Amino acid sequence: MNSKIKRIIDFSTAFGPSGMEDEVSKLAMEDVKDICEVHDDTMRNTYMRFKQDKEHETTILLDAHADEVGFIVQAIKPNGTIRFLPLGGWDPKNIVSGEVWILNDKGEKISGIVASQPVHFLSEEKRNGKVDFDDLVIDVGATSAQEVKEEFHISVGNFMCPTVTCKYDEAHKIFLGKAFDCRIGCAAVMDVLHQLKDVSHNIEATLTTQEEVGERGMDTAIKNLNPNIAICFEGCPSDDTFEQDYMIQSALKKGPMLRWFDRSYITSPRFMRYAIDLAHEKNIPVQESVRKGGGTNAGITHRYNIPTIIIGIPVRFAHASFGICSEEDYDNAVKLAVEIITNIDAQTIRGF
């Protein structure tokens, strides 16, 4: 298995719901320890900068968020089942009967099942009604709250994520796993850092935390940085399995998605046009999108006078336990970022 494939698998499989991204941070630190100075902060944002980097006129920020949508223990019921709340945007029906890892007080991952009342005991009204988090519990096989606490060492505030180990389908060049929003972006940041050599800019790279609950990590991180422009990688929801053809803007295997607009930001139009023109020049397939929903770390960076673009890697079924993404889209996203950083100059950046 080559280093790129292993990197994507490891980042996808890592435990890292919003607020508990330590495992992801450790992966990043180990990955670039030979080429970068690396540190984190109390929010577990990870900062990376090339060792012995020269002082250049301009600084480019590379970012992806480290967290995934997950869950947190809210309460333990007397019968041993666990009430929980979502961390990030979940549709409850996507998780019924799924398996989760619960990171207990000893740092162990305990397996549990997302359980709902069996259909045999549901009224007609409830059977046809909407599923809500209040209707669901996590069951670890315990029979009392005391057993959950004393035998499983699970407490209020423990973090959870889906139990999924990423797999690579070599024949079709696709990945099946969890947390591609935005672990596929985390892997891309690492890949770009390993490919860059002797660029005429300072490079700052971050894996930021708690994006799924309001871009909180980036809000902290950007105050410690002073980039001239930013490139934010995202695992963006693919729309090619349900939209009409003319509305498809993030199809699998059609290239990275460059986003003009979502509810959190309007892109820097001059930086965006530079990226699109360069992609065409270098024969890198790209897709362009305008989204009525969604939000990314660019919603923070652009408010700090930093022209920012999103390079999105399409993910089928983002914010679900399982997702699918394409190696081809990943490679083209990395290639585009490398080409931008390699070709752009200080004068062009000043023109943004």
Salt bridges, closest charged atoms under 4 A:
ASP10 OD2 - LYS6 NZ 2.61
ASP22 OD2 - ARG44 NE 3.15
GLU23 OE1 - LYS109 NZ 3.24
GLU30 OE2 - LYS33 NZ 2.75
ASP31 OD2 - ARG7 NE 2.70
ASP31 OD1 - HIS194 NE2 2.62
ASP53 OD2 - ARG49 NE 3.89
GLU55 OE2 - ARG49 NH2 3.25
GLU57 OE2 - ARG350 NH1 2.40
ASP67 OD1 - HIS65 ND1 2.93
GLU68 OE2 - LYS178 NZ 2.90
GLU68 OE2 - ARG183 NH2 2.96
ASP91 OD2 - LYS93 NZ 2.44
GLU124 OE1 - ARG127 NH1 3.91
ASP134 OD1 - ARG83 NH2 3.21
ASP135 OD1 - LYS126 NZ 3.16
ASP169 OD2 - HIS172 ND1 2.84
ASP181 OD1 - HIS65 NE2 2.91
ASP181 OD2 - HIS319 NE2 2.96
GLU204 OE2 - ARG49 NH1 2.67
GLU211 OE1 - HIS65 NE2 3.14
GLU212 OE2 - HIS65 NE2 3.73
GLU212 OE1 - HIS319 NE2 3.17
ASP219 OD2 - LYS223 NZ 3.67
GLU234 OE2 - HIS65 NE2 3.15
ASP239 OD2 - ARG291 NH2 2.98
ASP240 OD2 - ARG316 NH2 2.87
ASP262 OD2 - ARG259 NH1 2.81
ASP277 OD1 - ARG273 NH1 3.80
GLU327 OE2 - LYS4 NZ 2.60
ASP331 OD1 - LYS4 NZ 2.91
